[in-house]
Amino acid sequence: MLSKDLVAASSRPLVLSILSKNESYGYEILKTIKEQSKQQIEWKEGMIYPLLRKLENEELIESFWKTSDNGRKRKYYRIKKSGEKYLEDQKKQWELVNSVLDQLWEDKVCLT
């Protein structure tokens, strides 16, 4: 189980990464995160919708209504150009942190 701090820090890049592949709706985003993490990360609906609203207010994503094949109307989200730029910046930061942690955990770095 991830700590609250790590969940909070990773939530934006996770959602934006999913939306960079395809437009999606809230429940489908939750399902994708759960599947991609092999059931290790499970968010509640109460977490995803406030985050989607924040991302939309920050103009990183946009929403639109779409009728699915079964006739149900859903609010979908897609990433905007500004969201793609933000995601690229986040990716570089996460890769840097991951690289440093990999080195430290593999004892490649001498701490003196």
C-alpha positions, 0 to 999 in steps of 0.5 A: 500500500502506498503512503498518502504522500506518494499517492498525492505526489503521483496522482497528477502524472498518473492521470495525465499519463492515462489521458495522454494515451486516450480520452477517458472518464473517471471510473475508467481512469480508476480501473486503469490505475488499478490494472496497471499497478497489478491491484497495488494502487486502488483509488476511491471515486472520492479522490479522482473527481476532485483531482479531475476538477483541479486539473481542468481548472488548471487548464491541463485537461478538458472535459466533454460529454459523450454518449457511450455505445450503451446509450449512457452519457458520461463526462470524458476528459482529454489532455490539453497541450498545456497538460502534455507539457506539464506531463513532460516536465513531470516525467523528467523530474520522476526519472531523475528521482528514480535514477538517484534512488536506484543508485542509492539503493544499489550502493553505487553512490558513495556517501562521504 
